Amino acid sequence: MSSDVVIQASFQYKGECNTDTVVELQELKVLKEIENFCNGGEEEMDPITDIQDIMPALQRQKPPNSLLLWCNLYPTRATVSRGRPNRHKLCRRCETAIETISHISGCCPFVKNARIKCHNRITDQLQKHVSKYGWTSYMEPRLFAKDGSLWKPDLILKKEQKIAVVDVTVQYENDSKAVEMAWREKSDKYKHLNAEVMELTGGLEPKHFGFIMGIRGKRLGMNNCLVKFLGIERFETFAQKTSRLTLSLTLKLLQLFNDK
Ligand SMILES: [Zn+2]
């Protein structure tokens, strides 16, 4: 089957037409990704889709950027130069790394402000949501460790004697092991500040959590530890809202990156 047919079917799949073709194409990776998207993206992450074969068709079809990003098909210099050794691969903005989604969303200095804004919006949204459940928030409190160094955890939550120290991260979710490692790092980041956190909040035995959102809007299972600790029921609606916020802020960041 030609790549054009695959792509046309894929991008008509979201509630429009072409049902018969789609049924025949269920096994294809691109469609499976889209189906996951339509169903809320609960499945485990897949490795990057190889776009080399279908890139020409993609460029003709101009599907929505949100779908491209979700399917790992968003064009960057790294992806469009695959199989073309003479094409530029370095970031068009900073020229310090290969231009990948991971670089643009996670490191590129050109979009640093947009990256901070995205992080802060997600932290705000989390804080507002948990406040409905009686948690008091401390946003970026300034804490001094015993060696005099200054630390600013994203969010400390306190209810009765319970304390949660939360580090929010927005990360490219292509590599599930890397995401899990990041979550563990985030969970350990402020453990040396337990005495200071207890003094600030008046609570006891702080627990530490990462809260990781995937830039493509995928929901990651490790956030459930925090949700469980906070005793939040019906977290699903909030998780969906936050996924969509993350995806839309990432798209804005990419637009800023691409703007002439
Ligand atoms: Zn760059």
Residues whose N, C-alpha, C, O or C-beta is under 5 A from the ligand:
A	BS01	ZN	C91 R93 C94 E95 C108 P109
